Amino acid sequence: MRVVGAIAGVELRRFLRDRSNLFFVFVFPLILVVLIGSQFGAASSSGRVVISGSDSSLRAALVAELEEASVTVSYADADAASEQIARGRVDLGLELTDEAAAAFDADEDLTVVVTSSSSGGAIATRQQVDRALNALQLRLRQEAALVGAGADPAAVDEALEDAEAQVVAPTVTVTNTSSLSEAFAGASGFTVGASAQVLLFVFLNSLAGSATMIQARKYRVVARTLAAPVATVQVIGGEALGRWVIAMVQGLYIMLGTALLFGVEWGNLALSTLILALFAAVAAGAAMVVGSALDNDSAASGLGVGLGLVLAALGGCMLPLELFPDTLQTVALFTPHAWAYQAFAEVTRRGGTFADIAGDLAVLLAFAVVLLALGSVLLRRSLARAI
């Protein structure tokens, strides 16, 4: 066992010393988590609005209403606002003229110029802006009615605030019956993107790293190892353990990084680590198959990257499985990624227990056993060729 551990340690050190791995192993996964996670982030903005016009009570009141609705508000002069709208950097532009500000202060009707961009969120943001403007209009009407009834203008604001404080807001309970919404219920922040990227990069980098097995044979590292009192089965065990350790390092790094940087919640940590461990075993077996079946390290790297990307796409690592059509969801079940994805989703989003993911884990274990067994047989034959 000591020899097996030593061979695995050498494989891990070779992997970490390869500078070409630094970006794709430690930087790129977190960038993708941000990109994909932002599409599902619970804390995402309800819209982006740029306001042009000088500071006024109208602008302050409107901004307060928009920010209360989680709309992101920025300020710019008229030319800069037009450029942002044209480039789609904001959903809407609001022009608050001095005349509109004066009308607001005088409790008179006013006009706000609204310019929509071509972004997909423009329609939804327009609804938020209309709601904010209607709220301001209602406030003006309330103040006018009180003043018209003989109330002291100086005490109108205080009276309305007291009245609002005494009104009990109605409770609205929303029950979502959409299966798609239920599937993503409990997904906070970047959880969806993080679990998918764990699977993508664990498998992808494991397969791409299979080229080092070929290089070890080509440069007679294996031959020198077998010249020592080391059995073939120990070399096979060391290679398998080394592949598995590399996959675990990659997966644990993404899990830890996303938890610390983006607050991703991994649910029951023991279950999430178990899912990762089984999937890492699958990736290690696949890497052994590729690294043993081929004798050209460049071809192995190319095949590993291509196969890793295709299986990741089919397995829900680039687009959530829940968004797949039914036929493609069935096809996805032929990949280990889909079973690991389902297990992660159950644990991280719905607080699933071991019993809930036992079926997924069993399938992953079967994948791992088959691939490790096949990889061991192929590696034994390739070692014979290397001697």
Buried (B, 14 or more C-beta within 10 A) or exposed (E): EEBBBBBBBBBBEBBBEEEEBEEBBBEBBBEBBBEBBBEBBEEEBBBBBBBBBEEBEBBEBBBEBBEEBEBBBEBBEEEBBBEBBEEBEBBBBBBBBEEBBEBBEEBEEBEBEBBBBEBEBBEEBBEBBEBBBEBBEEBBEBBEEBEEEEBEEEEBEEBBEEEEEEEEEEEEEEEEEEEEEEBBEBBBBBBBBBBBBBBBBBBBBBBBBBBBBBBBBBEEBBEEBBEEEBEBEBBBBBBBBBBBBBBBBBBBBBBEBBBEEBEBBBBBEEBBBBBBBBBBBBBBBBBBBBBBBBBEBEEBBBBBBEBBBEBBBBBBBBEBBBEBEEEEBEEBBEBBBBBBBBBBBBBBBBEBEEEBBEEBBEBBBBBBEEBBEBBBBBBBEBBEEBE
